[in-house]
Amino acid sequence: MMWLGGGRCRTFPALLLLLLVTVTAVASGADGTNVDKVPLKAATPGQQEENAGGEDGKAQPTATPPTGERVESPVPSGTNQQRKAAEGLIDGLGGEERKGDAEQQQQQQQHPWEKLDLDTIKLVQITDFSKEKDNKKIPAVLYDILEVQKRLIQNIVTEIEEIEQQQEAEAGAQGLGPGSAAGQPSEEAVEAQQIYEHAIGVLNRTKVDRLLGHKLMVEAAGKGHPLARSHVAWAQLLGNPVPLDIESAKRTFLELAADGLPDAQMGLGFMYSAGIGFNVSQAKALLYYTLAAAGENSWAQMALGYRYWAGVGVPNSCETALDYYRKVATKVASQVTFSGGAAVHRIRLLDEVDNSGPSSGILDNDLIDYYQLLADKGDVQAQVGLGQLHYQGGRGIPLDHQRALQYFSQAANAGNAVAMAFLGKIYLEGSDNIKADNETAFKYFKKAADLGNPVGQSGLGIMYLHGKGVRKDTGKALKYFAKAADQGWVDGQLQLGNMYYSGIGVQRDFKLAIKYFSLASQSGHVLAFYNLGQMHAIGLGMIRSCPTAVELFKNVAERGKWADRLMSGYQDYRSYRFEESFMQYALLSEMGYEVAQSNAGFLLDREEVNLFKDRGEELVRALQYWGRAAAQGYSAAQVKLGDYHYYGMGTLIDYEMAASHYRMASEQQNNAQAMFNLGYMHEQGLGMKKDIHLAKRCYDLAADSSVDAKVPVTLALIKLQLLFKLESLKETPLKIIFNLDENIASNWDLYLITVITILCGAVLYFRRPVPRAPPAPNQTGAATSTGGSSQQAPPSPARTDRDDAPATSAAPSGSTGEQEHRAAASARNATAENRANRNTEPADATLNENVE
């Protein structure tokens, strides 16, 4: 109802005018005047005099039409009387409404029907009252018409009153006290607003203090500030920086959404979509997303843009997705600073596990301490590296321009051109604790540019282009930008593209603008993506492409401040706070972040989230997240989809669907795991025709794609060769072996294991140690003597010789079998005594030493 204003209906005079036209037409028909037969022409002065006159016989003045307007034909006196009566009724109905606007009332009383073109009346077919015999029916018909108009006006007035009441209720929800005069907020509302703005300032600093910002938000929420209450509810829902409290967040969102707060509507849409706190309802999620997006909520606009782009719960509509993503991208691009903003670090948890350790590029504390030690010792490269990390953020290091200034100053004093250029950027833009200084910025840029540094050249170009601290000179700006772009610096390429796009200092050339924007986009500059998206969206300098524009705007939208939650989720995961990590990844998944979708699926796949009822529900949700990530081109997610369909996790077993996912992953991104799985399915004939040759080809491609796949591929090829030999044996006379009973053929592996076990047992049996045969009678003495000499111990040779004496003398005592048996027994006894003496000898020797 945007056409309503000031509490009154602006269209009421127009309705009265329409009613007057209708009454005039009806009255003309009642006098027997057929409108179609009345010639619409200018009246002559004689006709005007004949038609003039009144009760007093005096001439009535007529309205003089403007030049070029048609003069109406005169209306009979009966018509005038009925018209006056109709005017009286209308005045009685709408007089109260017209009192509010005196000027419009005066304008409407000055015969507005005289300005009408009566040609429009011909288009409306009305009743011809001239044919009615009973003239009493005419007032009744007029009364019915006026009753209809009266009801219409009453409905409009009622609607206006409802809108006024709704506006008063909204004002009260925003903190306007009932005793507030002239719509002024109460003191508590003013205080709450001040606390809220202070909290926003703390959270928007370069060095964010989340705990202090949340504390201030809680204080403002306690005073009833709706946006602060919504912020606290989001913190409770995501578990950052406070413990997870889904029920409390749910209650707050329901209360605020009933008052029409877009942030709360976004929260309810997320909860309905993810099935957290409510049963899953994509219809309700879409409803709340739409309401929040209409309230300019960026998260909801991104969620709707992704849904219309990917066809999630709605039909695919590239144009609708383009509208939503363009709105968010415009907001993000308007907030991009000269430094380019904080870096967005995208970490996939699945890749870390597959690579057996952290591979995200996050710097640990020991490595940072080592670089700081080098910087303190005067290492210029370490100083520049730490300065860039603190200036742009990323790799686990937060933004801190104050520390960046410290490191860059140390390196600049040592004559480093890169440090000088970045000092110029810091002073040109300023920061929380650093005041912008164009003169100092120009000094550092000039020093760096004189040393040939592209960052300094680009900085000088910006100062000359915008006239910051120097006189504006587009020629010099173009020269410095060209020098920086020739060295591949992204800012120089971007600014050259802007100059050719806008025709600043050069002739407008969209082809060159596209060239430089494309070069800058290869380095990841967010404004280059945005400018290319605008050109693709309207077809400027190229053929219009809606899908390309959507992808570019989506890339820009994902660089917003909310991208910090990717790192927050990863830090929660490393701290074993899996539920909090999942909640943040799930929120970003709704907004279309592919990394968040794969990470949410990974957490559910590993059973590390305890927010849902059972394992089956977790697998169904994980399958959904893997599917969304795979649709955005993540090949590992495609492999996961194939695994889920192969093993029947979260869905039914479907080998054909699994094979299709493996094939897409292998064809699009040469995924080695997908190629290996395809080879196995070709080998076994699962979901496709059994083909050993195709299986070998897939195995070979997997080995060529990844070094890690060479060992499993080698084993698979050995097995494949055995199968191939077995297949070839089927064409020989030995094929009778393969025509055995089906039970035997189906369990061939068990029989093969049994045969191999028997063979191994036989080998072990025949290779067991065999005991020696007893010595011959004529060799007993020699063997005994040899054995005794070999068993002697050096420390006690006398005792050993004394023990061997009986065995040696027993040899020639006789030649009978009994004597031989005695000799062998004596030899064994002597050997046993030798061993016993050797074991006891060290102890005896020690004892003797102690006694001495």
Beta strands, then each sheet from edge to edge (+ up, - down):
end
